[in-house]
Amino acid sequence: MNARFSLNNQDSGTHQRRLTVPLAAAASHHVQQKQQHSQGFSPQAIYAASIQREVSSASRLEKENHLRQVALEKAQQGEYSNTIEILTQLIDRKAGNANDYNNRGLAYFQSGQLERAIADYNQAIHLNPHLAGAYNNRANYYASQGRLQEAIEDYDKTIDLNPVHVRAWINQGITFRDMGEYEQAIDNFDFALRLGCLKGHVYAERGRTYHLLGDWNCAIADYRRAREHLSPSNPSSASAAGRLRQQVENWLNELLSPFQS
């Protein structure tokens, strides 16, 4: 998924680069078994009915998780309306699944339906206050609206719940940069690098921060590292990473052009 970026005059439109939490292919469910005591039924009949309920419940969960997998595939293909339709079916069948609300909120967000997105994020958090990804996604919404302090607080909550949530560390770093707190932003990116994931994104964002801070040597070094990690030959480099690589090329050319004329 994409990363989200800044709303300041130097980096307009950067909210599109903030990293969202990918749609979960399947939500976790716990099947509760109830002991029934019914007068007039033999123990064998009660046991058979219990087994039938378990089979029926397992079949239902299998179907629901299959639908979630289809929703994930549709989202990866950019078919957000189909994703929303599938997740709405799941929510209507059994309201109360925080993951489904969070995932539908993400699909709404990616398709530009921001008010519906925030409503779903809020519902997901209401149902499960410990769902770290929902706070990260809601923070991205706040950042897209210029509500940067609220975004910082939700990224903090994400990190409190999951200290190795690399997307939240990156996104919060971007938000600190949007607020002009460059040193704090760099601290975030330094920690994100130690987590060992999404290095191309981290180098790109740290490089941009150094660039705006005026430390051009560090910026050039990070831009070049980002290009290596976001290389088209890298199997993990998806289309979003490809777009970020092009942005890095633009930043690098912007920085070097005065010396090449």
C-alpha positions in Angstrom: 0.0 0.0 0.0 1.0 3.7 -0.4 2.7 6.0 2.1 1.2 9.3 3.1 2.9 12.6 3.0 3.1 16.3 3.7 0.7 19.2 3.3 3.2 22.0 3.7 4.2 24.4 0.9 7.5 22.6 0.2 6.0 19.1 -0.2 2.3 19.5 -1.3 0.4 16.3 -1.9 2.7 14.1 0.1 -0.3 12.6 2.0 -0.5 10.1 -0.9 2.8 8.5 0.2 1.9 7.6 3.7 1.9 3.9 4.4 -1.4 2.3 5.1 -1.8 -1.1 6.9 -2.6 -3.6 4.1 -6.0 -5.3 4.1 -6.0 -8.5 6.2 -6.8 -11.6 4.1 -8.7 -13.2 6.9 -9.9 -12.0 10.3 -9.3 -14.1 13.4 -12.4 -15.7 14.9 -12.9 -17.8 18.0 -15.7 -20.4 17.8 -17.4 -20.7 21.1 -19.0 -24.1 21.9 -22.1 -24.1 24.1 -23.1 -27.1 26.1 -26.8 -27.8 25.7 -29.0 -29.7 28.0 -32.4 -30.5 26.5 -34.9 -32.7 28.2 -36.3 -35.4 25.9 -33.1 -35.8 23.8 -30.6 -38.6 24.2 -26.9 -37.9 24.9 -26.2 -39.3 21.4 -28.6 -36.9 19.7 -27.2 -33.9 21.7 -23.6 -34.9 20.7 -24.6 -35.3 17.0 -26.2 -31.8 17.1 -23.1 -30.4 18.7 -20.9 -31.8 15.9 -23.3 -30.5 13.3 -23.1 -27.0 14.8 -19.3 -27.1 14.8 -19.2 -28.2 11.1 -21.7 -25.5 10.1 -19.7 -22.9 12.0 -16.4 -24.0 10.4 -18.0 -23.9 7.0 -19.4 -20.4 7.6 -16.0 -19.1 8.8 -14.3 -20.7 5.8 -16.7 -18.9 3.4 -16.2 -15.6 5.3 -12.4 -15.9 5.1 -12.6 -16.8 1.4 -14.6 -13.5 0.9 -11.9 -11.6 2.7 -9.3 -13.1 0.5 -11.3 -12.1 -2.6 -11.6 -8.6 -1.1 -7.8 -8.4 -0.6 -7.2 -9.4 -4.2 -9.7 -6.9 -5.5 -8.0 -4.2 -3.4 -4.6 -5.1 -4.8 -6.0 -4.7 -8.3 -7.4 -1.3 -7.4 -11.0 -2.5 -7.6 -12.0 -0.6 -4.5 -15.8 -0.6 -5.2 -15.8 -4.4 -5.4 -13.7 -4.5 -2.2 -16.2 -2.3 -0.4 -19.1 -4.4 -1.7 -17.6 -7.6 -0.4 -16.7 -6.2 3.0 -20.1 -4.7 3.4 -21.6 -8.1 2.9 -19.4 -9.5 5.7 -20.3 -6.6 8.0 -24.0 -7.0 7.3 -23.8 -10.7 8.0 -22.1 -10.2 11.4 -21.7 -6.7 12.6 -18.9 -6.3 15.1 -15.8 -7.5 13.3 -13.3 -4.7 13.8 -11.0 -5.9 11.1 -13.7 -5.8 8.5 -14.5 -2.2 9.4 -10.9 -1.2 9.3 -10.4 -2.9 5.9 -13.5 -1.3 4.4 -12.3 2.1 5.8 -9.0 1.6 4.0 -10.8 0.8 0.8 -13.0 3.9 1.2 -9.8 6.0 1.9 -8.0 4.6 -1.2 -11.1 5.4 -3.4 -11.3 9.0 -2.0 -14.4 8.5 0.2 -12.8 10.0 3.2 -15.8 10.6 5.4 -16.9 7.0 5.1 -13.3 6.0 5.8 -13.1 7.8 9.1 -16.5 6.5 10.2 -15.3 2.9 9.6 -11.9 3.6 11.3 -13.8 5.0 14.4 -16.1 2.0 14.5 -13.2 -0.4 14.2 -11.4 1.3 17.1 -14.7 1.3 19.1 -15.0 -2.5 18.6 -11.4 -3.2 19.2 -9.4 -0.5 21.0 -6.2 -2.6 20.6 -6.3 -2.8 16.8 -3.0 -1.0 16.0 -3.5 -0.8 12.3 -6.8 1.1 12.6 -5.0 3.9 14.6 -2.4 4.1 11.9 -5.0 4.3 9.1 -7.0 6.9 11.1 -3.9 8.9 11.6 -3.4 8.9 7.8 -6.9 10.3 7.4 -6.1 13.1 10.0 -2.8 13.9 8.2 -4.6 14.1 4.8 -6.9 16.8 6.4 -4.0 18.7 7.9 -4.9 17.7 11.4 -1.3 16.8 12.1 -1.4 16.8 15.9 -4.2 14.4 15.9 -2.3 12.2 13.5 0.8 12.3 15.8 -1.4 11.1 18.7 -2.8 8.2 16.7 0.6 7.2 15.4 1.7 7.2 19.1 -1.1 4.9 20.0 -0.2 2.6 17.1 3.4 2.4 18.4 2.3 1.9 22.0 0.3 -1.1 20.9 3.0 -2.4 18.5 6.4 -0.9 19.0 7.8 -2.5 15.8 5.0 -1.1 13.6 7.4 0.2 10.9 4.7 2.0 8.9 3.6 4.0 11.9 7.2 5.0 12.6 7.7 6.2 9.0 4.3 7.9 8.8 4.9 9.7 12.1 8.3 10.8 10.9 6.7 12.3 7.8 4.2 14.1 10.0 6.9 15.5 12.2 8.6 16.8 9.0 5.4 18.4 7.9 5.3 20.2 11.2 8.9 21.4 10.7 10.3 19.1 13.5 13.1 17.8 11.3 15.3 16.3 14.0 12.4 14.4 15.5 11.5 13.2 12.0 15.1 11.9 11.5 15.0 10.1 14.8 11.8 8.3 13.7 13.4 7.3 10.4 16.6 6.1 12.1 14.6 3.8 14.3 12.5 2.6 11.4 15.8 1.6 9.6 16.7 -0.5 12.6 13.5 -2.5 12.2 14.9 -3.7 8.8 11.7 -3.3 6.7 10.7 -0.9 3.9 14.2 0.5 3.8 13.7 2.1 0.4 10.8 4.1 1.8 12.7 5.1 4.9 15.8 6.2 3.0 13.6 8.2 0.6 11.8 10.0 3.4 14.9 10.6 5.5 16.6 11.9 2.4 13.8 14.3 1.8 14.0 15.5 5.4 17.8 16.1 5.1 17.1 17.9 1.8 14.6 20.3 3.5 16.9 20.7 6.5 19.7 21.8 4.2 22.0 18.8 4.8 22.5 18.1 1.1 25.3 15.5 1.5 23.2 13.3 3.7 20.2 13.9 1.4 22.1 12.7 -1.7 23.5 9.7 0.1 20.0 8.7 1.3 18.4 9.3 -2.2 21.0 7.0 -3.7 20.4 4.3 -1.1 16.6 4.6 -1.7 17.2 4.1 -5.5 19.0 0.9 -4.8 16.3 -0.5 -2.5 13.5 0.6 -4.9 15.2 -0.7 -8.0 12.8 -2.2 -10.6 14.9 -5.3 -10.5 14.0 -5.8 -6.8 11.2 -8.4 -6.7 9.7 -6.7 -3.6 9.5 -3.3 -5.4 5.8 -3.0 -6.3 4.1 -0.2 -8.3 3.9 2.1 -5.2 7.6 1.7 -4.7 8.2 2.4 -8.4 6.3 5.7 -8.0 8.3 6.6 -5.0 11.5 5.8 -6.9 10.5 8.2 -9.6 9.8 10.8 -6.9 13.3 10.2 -5.5 14.8 10.7 -8.9 13.0 14.1 -9.2 14.2 15.2 -5.7 17.8 14.1 -6.6 17.7 16.0 -9.9 16.3 19.0 -8.1 19.1 18.9 -5.7 21.9 18.3 -8.2 20.7 20.5 -11.1 22.5 23.7 -9.9 25.8 21.9 -10.0 25.2 20.3 -13.4 24.6 23.6 -15.4 
